[in-house]
Amino acid sequence: MRVYDFDPGDFVINPSNKEWGIGQVQSIVNDKVTVNFQNVGKKTINTQNIMLEKYDEKN
């Protein structure tokens, strides 16, 4: 099981698709993270292919 620096409820960004906006983590199941992004809605991310970054006000 992979360890993440975010939990459900935290805010993240997808550095590869910053135009998606800030997303809130809905769930984490193994390598699949479901995120509700402000500009594109709900996406399920495979973290073996895409690395999400925890959002903070410095980003």
matplotlib code that plots the C-alpha trace (Angstrom):
import matplotlib.pyplot as plt

x = [0.0, 1.3, 1.6, 0.3, 0.9, -2.8, -6.0, -9.7, -10.9, -7.5, -6.9, -4.6, -3.5, -2.5, 0.8, 0.3, -3.2, -3.1, -6.1, -8.2, -7.9, -7.8, -9.4, -10.7, -9.8, -12.9, -11.5, -8.2, -8.4, -5.0, -3.5, -6.8, -7.6, -11.0, -10.8, -13.4, -11.7, -13.2, -12.9, -13.5, -15.5, -14.8, -11.8, -10.3, -6.5, -4.2, -1.3, 1.1, 0.8, 0.0, 1.5, -0.9, 0.6, -1.0, -2.3, -1.3, -1.6, 2.1, 1.3]
y = [0.0, 3.4, 6.2, 9.7, 13.1, 13.9, 12.4, 12.5, 16.1, 17.6, 19.7, 18.7, 19.8, 17.7, 19.3, 17.8, 19.4, 22.6, 23.9, 21.4, 23.7, 22.7, 19.4, 18.0, 14.3, 12.2, 8.8, 6.8, 3.1, 1.4, 3.4, 5.0, 8.5, 10.1, 13.9, 16.5, 19.2, 22.7, 23.0, 19.4, 17.7, 14.2, 12.3, 9.0, 9.2, 6.2, 7.4, 4.9, 7.1, 10.6, 12.1, 14.5, 17.3, 18.5, 22.1, 24.8, 28.6, 28.8, 26.8]
z = [0.0, -1.0, 1.5, 0.5, 1.8, 1.6, 2.9, 1.9, 2.4, 1.5, -1.6, -4.4, -7.8, -10.9, -12.0, -15.5, -15.8, -13.8, -15.8, -13.9, -10.9, -7.3, -6.4, -3.2, -2.5, -2.1, -1.6, -1.7, -2.6, -3.2, -6.2, -7.2, -5.9, -6.6, -6.7, -7.4, -9.4, -9.6, -13.5, -14.7, -12.0, -10.5, -11.8, -10.7, -10.8, -11.0, -8.9, -10.6, -13.7, -12.3, -9.1, -7.4, -5.2, -2.0, -2.5, -0.2, -0.6, -1.8, -5.0]

ax = plt.figure().add_subplot(projection="3d")
ax.plot(x, y, z, "-o")
ax.set_aspect("equal")
plt.show()
